Amino acid sequence: MQPSAWTPSEKNLLEEGVIPSPNSVDLERTTQSDYLHRMASGSAHVAELFHENSKLSPAMSLKVPPTKDKINELREWFFSTAYAIREEEVEPLHSRELRIHQDDLPGHLRSFLEPFTADGPVTDTLFSVDLLLLFGERLYRMVPRTQHLWVERTLFEEDFARLSTAMPELSPAALLDPELVFLVGCPWRYMVVYGPRGYRHMLMDAGRLLAHMAQRAADKELSFESTQNFFDHRIDTLLYADGVERSTLAICNLKEQADD
């Protein structure tokens, strides 16, 4: 008896292994399936695990939440050590390889970053959130309470190609002479005293920082759009972030509005 003719799709179905294809419609993870799992399953959803793990409890090693004075002391120590620029260690001939002064930036970027050059509530958010600026071919990190930005890295053509596929929500204009601002969360800086709950404090700082940036851009009549939806691994790789202790939370496209 001659074997029946097999279409490619039928043959593939019969030859599939025990582990379903990730393209399986029935098992594909969706917002709806997550919701149904949450309502019908007795096991905790991953979002609940985060929420539960970050709750403050007397059973934790942290029995008494640190006071604001303690947090301020920690922030002051961090800004004066890890972020400090010791001028005696900077060779003038190689200074531009390590950092730039805000005077080297266009006027609208200097104006946008000005609040972070001085002490204050907005600058305090940079304790748990690194502020990175992509301008030209270089990625910079804002140094709190100074007029300098560290040079993080230089991006190459393949990096910009990867970047263009990592932000589906931003308009294509975002990658034309990009001026992108990245908010990179560093929860461990709070977690050293708050434990897992420090993650919540970092998220609150990121929200305050993002709101300030949007308002600052509006005040300076700059074009501003932001996204919190992007392909995390691609962005973190470009920023040299490990995705855990340092992970990207939001990306903002900043532009000087063209004259009519």
GIMO-V865077 format. One record per helix or strand of 3 or more residues. SS is the DSSP state (~ for helix, > for strand). FROM is the first residue (numbers start at 1). TO is the last residue. If there is no record, write none. Layout:
{{SS;FROM;TO} {SS;FROM;TO}}
//
This chain:
{{~;8;15} {~;31;40} {~;46;53} {~;68;81} {~;87;89} {~;92;98} {>;99;101} {~;102;104} {~;107;117} {~;121;127} {>;129;135} {>;138;142} {>;148;154} {~;157;164} {~;172;175} {>;179;185} {~;188;219} {>;222;227} {~;232;238} {>;247;256}}
//
